[in-house]
Amino acid sequence: MSVAVDNLTDPADILDDSLESQMTISMGPQHPSTHGVLRLELILDGELVVKTVPDIGYLHTGMEKLFEYKKYQQGIVITDRMDYLNPLGNNLAYVMAAEKLLEIEIPERAQVIRVLMCELQRIASHMVWLGTHALDIGAMSVFFFCFRQREKILNLIEAASGGRMTPSYFRIGGLMMDLPAGFERRCKQFLDGFPDAMDMFETLVSGNTLFQSRTKGIGIISKEDAISWGLTGPCLRGSGVELDLRKHNPYTGYETYDFNIPVEDGCDVWARFKVRMRELYESEKIVKQALERLEPGPTKADAPKVVLPDRDDMRKHMDSLIHHFLIVAEGFNVPEGEVYLPIEASKGELGVYMKSNGGPKPDRVHFRGPSFVNLSALPDMVEGELIADVVAVIGSLDIVLGEIDR
Amino acid sequence: MADLKALNGFVDKLKSENPDWVVDTVEALGELTVFVDAKNIVAVCEILKDQHDFDMLADLCGGDRGPEDDPRFEINYHLFSTIHYHRLRLKVLLSEDEPNVPTVTGIWKTADWHERETYDLLGVIFDDHPDLRRILLPSDFDGHALRKDYPLRGYEPYSLT
């Protein structure tokens, strides 16, 4: 009897060992706070995160391969499905890359509408971010208020393009069609209600001490590290770097709009939160300016071999009908060359690398998604943090898995 | 967008540093492409980052020109500066027999995932990469999906069940 007892390890030793040893936890891919199908392999010491290994690819659908088998104009619908919270931004980057290869000039009205729609989309995207970020941290009601605002914008996008989440509104050489009658009035209606909604969010979230204590000093990334990790957008501006491609590499006439670049130097979740909140006001400002600039005019470039003709023209003019047939059946040839076209999407720098061999299909299309790059910095940000703060940091990165996995 | 004169200034400085570094340059559509040999890419990137303020690697992507072409693969480095906002493209050409290029993860941390993606989809080997694994496709995936000779629907029979 006594021999058997001697052979047993002291129960206290077992207890100590299990507390000191590291534990591996698999978070996701179906975890609600990972914003999609992201899996994190967390190595924990107690509640502290020792190491994080993100595991992505669950949503990989080979979109970059698919582009090579589709004509240029068919590729636009694929881009909708990448960052599905900011489809118009994806459309814009893709069509602008093709336009740069084709060297097409876009009419003024189309440019203003592009800016207008992109900024509305940015607000919608930030609304989802705000709702889910607050939800991750435990504030449930904010989510519903955010989605109410987003719904109003989606209705506007639906009115213009026919699609809520997959608009494909921007086409190579201009827009799918002009804005519908009454769009400006509905847009102004939305803008009238928006400041009140923002006031509510400021009170509900920004002024909430619980939210502040969950976000301040969490997920710190220094300015140098942020640049080295290639962070862009609000994540970079939250680390004190003033960089906004709308100002510094301007496109579609952004240089003529009056807006500020919000920068915070807290380097933490709270700083990134404040940058995005302030950005919402700037986007609202740009939308207002764009509405004022809307003048009647053409929305398609004068390039009959590239831009689909109006239905009305097709019924009256033989050459329009021929062009329509050729574009749909055979596509248009794009001159040989390669471009890298970056835009400031709602999450950061969205770059499109497009290479043409001279045919109707691209040779290579590569999307540099901001979410992909921003997520790669996650292990650095959460090292040494509590496991409960991992979800706060993921929320502050504002990732979309459709864009990461492509 | 980009100021080609300023970009050419950077290339001239590279040439004066070591004439072997710049194999060729191409100006097109307001962008400047600098062809660099695979063995020199780390040295060129280091100089561009430390002395010419290209502190961010905006993007790194590979491309396949097709199985009959030699060199078959090309790797594009899109450099960006958060100080003077210029963009520069470096291009490395690789043959199919030796698709190896030294890693630049030591210079920009962001190269880590970009290089893993390029390895995953094209089969380009980044020498001395700290963690060169597949990233988007599962680890037991056969072949490299973005190669031109890889069929669109893969090698397995297509079925919805």
Interface residues (C-beta under 8 A of the other chain):
Chain A: I56 G57 H60 G62 E64 K65 L66 Y69 K100 L101 E103 D225 I227 S228 W229 G230 V241 L243 H248 N249 P250 Y251 G337 E338 V339 Y340 P342 E349 G351 Y353 K355 D363 R364 H366 R368 F372 V373 S376 A377 D380 D405 R406
Chain B: M1 A28 L29 E31 T33 D55 M56 L57 A58 D59 C61 G63 D64 N76 H78 F80 T82 Y85 R87 R89 W108 K109 T110 D112 W113 H114 L121 R134 I135 L136 L137 P138 A145 L146 Y150 L152
